[in-house]
Amino acid sequence: MVGALELSRATLRKMHQNLGWAVGYNVIAFPLAAGVFSPFTLSPEIAALAMSGSSALVAINALMLKRARLAGIRQPGEATKIVAAKG
């Protein structure tokens, strides 16, 4: 039960990180591609490449959840402890 709660909290943190990254990218890249900052523009081709890079970073960040050390969750390769019941 404790492991499931920690995993859900870690997942929510990753979701917030990914949402922050996506919003940050969109706030900066879309106005640049639209020409809002006139001397500084971003060609549509470069904007499309940057969007693909943004998607890749979000996916990599989500995969980093596998490396999280969470109490109550056994990591792959760890030995399982068998406790003999008394009585």
C-alpha positions as CSV (number, residue, x, y, z in Angstrom):
1,M,0.0,0.0,0.0
2,V,2.8,2.4,0.9
3,G,4.6,1.6,-2.3
4,A,1.6,2.3,-4.4
5,L,1.1,5.7,-2.8
6,E,4.8,6.6,-3.3
7,L,4.6,5.5,-6.9
8,S,1.5,7.5,-7.6
9,R,3.1,10.6,-6.0
10,A,6.3,10.1,-8.1
11,T,4.1,9.7,-11.2
12,L,2.2,12.9,-10.4
13,R,5.5,14.8,-10.0
14,K,6.7,13.5,-13.4
15,M,3.4,14.6,-15.0
16,H,3.8,18.1,-13.5
17,Q,7.4,18.2,-14.8
18,N,6.3,17.2,-18.3
19,L,3.4,19.6,-18.3
20,G,5.8,22.4,-17.3
21,W,8.2,21.5,-20.0
22,A,5.4,21.4,-22.7
23,V,3.9,24.7,-21.6
24,G,7.3,26.4,-21.4
25,Y,8.1,25.2,-24.9
26,N,4.8,26.4,-26.3
27,V,5.0,29.8,-24.6
28,I,8.4,30.4,-26.2
29,A,8.5,28.5,-29.5
30,F,5.0,29.3,-30.9
31,P,5.4,33.1,-30.7
32,L,8.9,32.8,-32.3
33,A,7.5,30.7,-35.1
34,A,4.6,33.1,-35.6
35,G,6.9,36.1,-35.9
36,V,5.6,37.9,-32.8
37,F,9.2,38.9,-31.8
38,S,9.9,40.4,-35.3
39,P,13.7,40.4,-35.5
40,F,13.8,37.0,-33.8
41,T,11.9,34.4,-35.8
42,L,11.9,30.7,-36.0
43,S,11.4,28.9,-39.3
44,P,8.5,26.4,-39.3
45,E,10.9,23.6,-40.1
46,I,13.0,24.4,-37.0
47,A,9.9,24.8,-34.9
48,A,8.7,21.3,-36.1
49,L,12.1,19.8,-35.2
50,A,12.0,21.5,-31.8
51,M,8.5,20.2,-31.2
52,S,9.8,16.7,-31.9
53,G,12.6,17.3,-29.5
54,S,10.2,18.5,-26.9
55,S,8.2,15.3,-27.3
56,A,11.3,13.2,-27.0
57,L,12.3,15.0,-23.8
58,V,8.9,14.5,-22.3
59,A,9.1,10.7,-23.1
60,I,12.7,10.5,-21.7
61,N,11.6,12.3,-18.5
62,A,8.7,9.8,-18.1
63,L,11.1,6.9,-18.5
64,M,13.2,8.3,-15.7
65,L,10.5,7.3,-13.4
66,K,11.8,3.7,-13.7
67,R,15.0,4.8,-11.9
68,A,13.2,6.4,-9.0
69,R,14.1,4.8,-5.6
70,L,10.8,4.4,-3.8
71,A,10.3,3.0,-0.3
72,G,8.0,0.0,-0.4
73,I,8.7,-0.8,-4.1
74,R,11.2,-3.6,-4.8
75,Q,13.7,-2.8,-7.5
76,P,14.4,-5.3,-10.2
77,G,17.2,-7.6,-9.2
78,E,16.8,-7.1,-5.5
79,A,16.5,-10.3,-3.4
80,T,13.1,-10.9,-1.9
81,K,13.2,-11.3,1.9
82,I,11.3,-14.2,3.2
83,V,10.4,-13.9,6.8
84,A,9.4,-17.1,8.6
85,A,6.2,-16.7,10.6
86,K,6.5,-17.4,14.3
87,G,4.1,-19.6,16.0
